[in-house]
Amino acid sequence: MAIPLMLALSCLAALASTAMAAEDEGRTRMAVAPSEPDPFANAPSVLHAPELERRAIAGILRPVPIVVDLPIDLARRARRVLLHYRLWGEPDWTTLELRLIGMRHSGAIPCLEISTITGKLRYYIRVHDDDGMVIATGASRASPYEVAIRHDKELSAHSARAARCPDPADCPRGLPGCPSEAVVAVACHSDSDCEGGMTCGFEGYCEATERRAHSISLGVEQAFGVVLRSGVCHISAQEQRGETCIREDGEQYLGTPVLTSVPPGFATGPTRLQLGYERLVLLDTSVGVRLGWAFRGGLEAARVPAIVPISGGIRVTHWFGTDPHGALGLRPYAMAIGGFAMHDLASSLIVRENPRAPQFQGGNALKQRVTAWRRAGDGFVGFGGGVAYGFSRAWSASIELCVLESFPINALVLAPSVGVALGL
Amino acid sequence: MSRRDAWLPLLIASMAIGCASDPDPAAPEPELTTAGAYFAWVTEDASISLMKTLSALDLGTDTLLFCSTYQAQPRSFAEAGELARRPDLPVALELTFASLAIVESSEHQVLWYRSLTDEEIARIP
């Protein structure tokens, strides 16, 4: 029976750096040099071993036992000790969890995995705390420990021969001295705790996914409004309710209109360029901010302040589906938004002049067409929905419609938009 | 449709109902004596004259209209009405006078209205 490979992982400066990697298969003891002082307090402890002590020899049809002794300070924080190994010719790494027996973490690479495959068995160790964060490592995927698996005839004469692997029923996985349980999901705290291109998912396990937690977006929005139009061109409305009526000659209308019932109508608003940032906080929920610039559609008239083109908003988005960002394709969503924006909403209407009333402005015909502007805002709240299409891991395009209510100068604003987003 | 989904159409309907409930007053019309009124009348030579009232002076037995006369020679009141709507109609006489009684005794029609400009107000003596 092979004597387990013993890794004494220690950060103590008192440990000697002794190279004892004799080619005595099954009886390799590796002494580890003390780790260098870690300048980063929160980084995992990096454990070094001299080059000659990173290799061992074992025979076929034998399990490869692994034993890890942790220093006390690491042992107190360690929750899981994972062994990652890869056999010669295998493309992927396999993860096993070493079992804590007493003060020692031990396990074994199954005999059936080793089988009769000769060549280099590579492995490394990672120690995780309760949160899944990696707090210590022994070797790494880039520079692993190595065990040379050899045929019996290449071993020394006094080493035991093995005809076949033990029956797994006699030694189920996970029991002391038996092959370790395979680990399917590796717990993690952040993306740095994962390897092989995987990222730390929202459920705290490493996963290989298309999902990008952060994204920036660029889009164009065109606002429309539903506005009340009765009495909007009266002087009092233009002075107190954010209305401005402009005649066809470009002058502001300052006549005396007859107050008539005019039904609400649609108005056109500004066109905005929008830059956004969004972050996934759950698999199906994201929060984000959007900054906009109105480059077209604001009221420009004498004695009327120009529109403030800048807008901003905070939004919360719910994405429909189990893991909508985990795959390409359609991603429908609904969202709520609030922020600040000026919406200059323009609609055309006919003003009927009152010829019997005192006149303060010349040139106002009995009936004339004016453009009624309503400067709605500056705040808004609203909701909306849309659909995004992820056509690559990084890129997606979207189309959405927002329904906004402006305040204190109120108006119902409909804001369709299209955009593209880049996942980070 | 649930109560939650019905609020938007109810909102729009309430706006329409609210607007429809406002009374629609009869729009006042300009008269011959209304400053800014365009009128056409058949003169002594049977031609139609297009004029604009600048001001009216009540003389007791009659009312004197201060008017501008336009160069247009309409052949009908309908044509005069179309001409009156042009803001750039050339003026023949900036200031002339007409008797309200005479105009009213002739065939006449108030066609249009446009409030007096500063230039027109300056013509009034």
Interface residues (C-beta under 8 A of the other chain):
Chain A: V226 L228 S230 G255 V258 L259 T260 S261 V262 P263 P264 R352 E353 N354 P355 R356 Q359 Q361 G362 G363 N364 A365 L366 V403 L412
Chain B: L8 L11 I12 M15 A16 C19 A20 D22 D24 P25 A27 P28 E29 P30 T34 A35 G36 A37 R85 P87 W112 Y113 R114 S115 L116 T117 D118 E120 I121
